[in-house]
Amino acid sequence: MSATPADDAEILALARPDIVALAPYEHAVFAPTLERLHANELPWPPHSETPDTALHRYPEPQPAALLAALASHYGVSTEQLLVGRGSDEGIDLLTRAFCRAGEDAVIICPPTFGMYAVAARIQGAAVVNVPLGKDYALDDAGVIAALDPRVKLVWLCSPNNPTGNSLDSAAIRRVLEAARGRALVVVDEAYSEFSAQASWVGSLAEYPHLVILRTLSKAQGLAGARIGTVIAAPTVIRLLRKIIPPYAIARPASTAAEHALQDNSRPIALARIARICSERERLRGALTRSPWVTRVYPSEANFLLLETTNARSVLDRLQAVALLARDFSGKPALGEAIRLTVGTPEQNNRVMTALECGT
């Protein structure tokens, strides 16, 4: 089923009334067939040699070619997409569009991606913590109990960062059912390509209040391009387009993303994803033999969460072989934990040597 006018009204009722009524900034019209004397641009390209000779022109606000490529890639329509500067911009825009300072709240499920809470606090929204349960499972009953009228956004990261596990689909579905008409449920699928769990994109028609975040930073290797996508009902996308900066996507980033999504790039991406997943399991098996590691959590992402005997000592040993890992020690429910990205086979071998994994 598709969204109805009643569904649209429910979504808009959750949004900030001032954003619903906002007249967006009117950017210069993008008309490629006409010569541009309407945007106060210099008529010549940069004097220096660059790969893109059109950098003297503002980029298309939401690049049509990129939107079409992303729509094909994710199996949705362009009206369901907003492209931003990484998932971080999507998180920020959703928080600003739906949360009034001092009045509204978001639910997060720690330990999880830190930007959800940061965006809420910047906006002046309250943060309601419903911690993950045993083995970092989603406490759906706790989330549902926390759905009071202040809550406008529920953030669920699956596979979860930094724990690496996918959240149970049935638990997410129970949250979606309970949140209907009460809050948006945002499923962050940044690491989806490394997981066997199906994307929630196929459930958008069933749940108009479902929002999905995707990114090209991980599996497509475009972290430096900063291309993230919000996938949601057209009503949500139209709202977010009111408040995104008018020229958010730099032309070189858009071009790089379009190339990465071409058919001839897909086999390369799939091969690299498979290699990372294979190396992830090889590295996980080796780390279970390390005297410095007390537990290696199962992962469906491109990283591993390690419980260690002493996080600082493990980090020092990795730095001694010129490798950086992320320190999560002292964070709630994480103990002496570090997060380790799965690297090349050579880098992973250095990890094994540094942490004395044996044979």
N, C-alpha and C positions, 0 to 999 in steps of 0.2 A: 504494500500500500504506500501511497505517497502522502506528503504533508498536506493537510487541509487548512483552510482559513482559520479554523479554530486552533489548530496546532501553531500556526504563525502567531496568533493572538496570545497564546500561552507563553511563547518564547519572548515576545516583545514585553509582556507583563513582567518578566524576570529582569529585563534590561533596565538600565538607568533611564528614567523618563527624559532627562535632558539630552541624552545621546539619541534616543528615538526621535526627538524633535530637532536634533541638530541638522543644520544645513552644512554639508561638507564643503571644504575648500574646493574652489573651482580651478583645477589645474589647466594648463594649456592643452588644447585639444591635440590628440595624436592623429595626424592624417598623413601617412607616408607619401601619398601621391602629390601633396602640395608643398611648395617651398615655404620655409618657416620664417616668418617675420612677425611672430606673435609671442615669443617667449623670452625676449631679451638675451638671446644667445649670441656668441661671436660667430660670424659667418664662415670662419675658417677652422679647420681642425688644428690640434696642437702642433707646434713647430717640431717637437721631438718626434722621433720614430716610435710609433706604438702599434700593437697588433690591431687596434680598432681605430679607424680614421674618423669615426663619427662621435668621438667623445666630447665634441663641442656642443652636441645636442643633448637635451634632457632625455632620459630613457622613457619608454612607455610605462605608465604607472603600474599597470598589471599586464606584463608582456603577453600578447595574444598567442604567439607561437609557443611560449613556455607553458602557458595555461593549457593549451591544447595537448602538449606533450605530457604534462602531469595528469591531465584528465584521462588520457589513454592509459598511462602507466598505472594509475590507481583504480581505473574502472568507474569513474564518476563523470558528471557533467562539469563544464567550466563554471556554471553558476554555483556549484557547490565548493568552489576553491577560492582561497585567498593565499597569495604567495607573499611571504615576509622574509625578513633577515634571520633565518634560522627559526627553530621552534621557540626560541626565547621571545621573539617579537609576537608570535601568536599568543603565548602565555600572557604577555603584557597587555595586548589588545583586548583579549577576553576579560582580563581582570578589570581594565579601565571601563569597558563597555557595560559590565554587569554588576560591578560593586561600587556602591556609594561609600565615600569615606565616612568612618565613624558609625555606619549603620549596618552594612552587609558583611558577610563572612564567606570563607571558603573552607572546604574540608580537604585535608591532606592526610596521607597514610605513611608516616615515617617508619623506618628510614626510606626516603625517596628523594627524587630530584629536588635540589634546593631552590630552584627558581620559582616554584609555585608559591612558597612562603614569602620569598623576597618580593615578588610582584605584588602580593597582597599587602604587605607591610608598606611598601612604597605608596600604594593607593590609599592606605589608611583603613583597610579592611581587616577584620579579625581573622585569625587562623585557628581553626578547630582541628586538633590532632586526634586521629583515630589510628593508633599504631597497628602495624602489621602483627599478626599473631605468630604462632609456632611455625618455624621454618619459613617465616616471612609470608605467610598466607594472608589474604585479604580478610579482614574482619567485617564482612558485609553486614552482619547484624548491628555492629557498632556504628558503621556508617549510616545505616538506615535510622538508627535511634538518634543520631546527631543531626538529622535533617530538619532543623527548625526553620521558621520563616526568614531568619537572617541569611541562611546559606543560599548562595546563588550559583556556586561552582563546586563540583566534586572532582578532584584531580586523582586519576588512577594511571599509574605508569606500568605498562606491561609490554615486554619484559621490563622489570623494575630496575631502576638505577638508584643505588649501587649494588643491589643484591643479586641481580641477574635472572631471577625467576619470573616466569609468566604468572599472572594472577589467574585464578580459576575462572573459567568462562561462565559457569553457572552462578558464581558469586557476583560477577560483574552484572550479569543479567538481572539478578535480584535487586541490585542497586538501581539499575536502569528502570525497572518496574516501579520501585518505590519513589523514585525521583521525578516521575512523569508529572509535569505541571508544577513542580516545586523547585527544581534546580537543573542546570545543565550538568551532564556528566561528560567529562573530558578524558578520553583514553589516549595517552601519549604512547605512540607506537614507534618511537625513534629507533628501536632495535628490532623491529618486526622481522626484517629480512633474515635475521640469524635464528629465528624461532620457527618451530613447527606449528605453532598456534596460528589459526586463521585470523586475518585482519577483521576488525569490526566494521569495515566499510560496507559489507553486505547487509548490515543491520540498520543503516541510516534511515531507510524508508519506514522501518518498524518503530524507530525511536527518534522522532524529530528533535528531541532535546539532547541527542548524542552528538558530541564533537570529537573529531579524531585529529591528532597531530602527527604529521609525518615529516621526514627530513631527508635531504640528500647528503647530509654530513657524514653518515656512517657507512652504509653499504656501498654508496656510489663514490665515496672518497672525496667529497666536495666540502669538507669542513671550512676551508678558507673562502669558499664562495658565499656561504651563509644563505642557503636556500631552504626554507622550511615552508610547510603547507598546512593551513587549517582546512579541514574537510568537514562540512556541516550543511545543514539545511540552508537554502538560499536566503532565507530571512536573516539568519545569523551572519552569513557572508556579507550581505548588503549593509548590515549594521557595522561590521568591522571595517568595511571599505570607507565608511564615513570618517574614521579616525586614524587610519594608517597614513603616514606621511606620503605626500603625493608622488614622489619619485624614489621609492624605497629600494628598488632593485636595480643595482648598477648594471649597465649594459654588459661588461665582461663577465659578470657573474651569471646573468641570464643566458648568454651565449654558451658558457661552459656547461650550464645545466642542460640546455637543449642538446648539446653534443652527447652528454652522458646518458640521455634518455633515448638516443637513436637506436634503431634495431641492431646495428652492427656493434654497439657498445654493450648490449645486453649479455651476450655470451661471456664477455670478459668479466663483467660484474658478477654473474652467477658463479663463474669459476673461482673468483676471489672470495666470495661468500662461503663457498664450499671449503676452500682451503682454510679460511679462518675457523670454521666450525670444526674441521678435522684437527687443526692445531690446538684449538681450545680443549678438546678432549685429551689430546696427547699431553698437553701441559697440565691439565687437571690431574691426570693419572700420575704424572711424575711428582707433582707437588704434594700428593698425599704421602710420599716417602720422605719428605723434608723434615729434619728435626726442628726446623724453625716454624713449621706450619702445623696447627692443631686441627684445622678443618678447612676444606675447600668446598664451597657451596656449589651445587649444580647451577649451571648457567645456560640461558637461551639467548645470550647477548654476545658481544665481541669482547667481553672482559670476564674476569673471575674475581669473586670476593673471597679473600683469605682471612681466616682467623689465625693469628700468629702468637708465638710465645712472647714476643716483644716487637711492636710495630716499628719503633725507632731503629732497632737493630737490623730488622729486615730491610728497611728503607736504606740504611747505610750500606748494607751488603750489596744491594742492587745498584746504588750510586757508585760503588767501587768498580763496577763493570759498566759504568756509563749509562745506566738505565734509571728512569724515573717511574715511580708508581705513586698512587694517590693515597694519602694518609686519611683514614676514616676513624682512627682510634679515638676513643672518648666520646664519640657520637652516641646518642641513645640507641640501645639495643645492638651496638656494634663492637663493643669491647676493644681488643687490640687488632682491629681490622685494617686491611689495606685493600685497595682495588687495583687490579693489574690488568691492563689492556693486553689482549692477545696480539703479539707482533709477528714478525717474519720468523721462519724456522730458526734462523741464526740468532735472532734476539731471544727467542724462547729457549734455545739451548744455553744462552748466557744466564738466563734466569735460573735454569736447572743447576748450572754449575755454581752460581752464587749462593743458592739455597741448599746446596749439598743433597740433591735429590737421589743420587746414586744411580743404579742401573736396574 
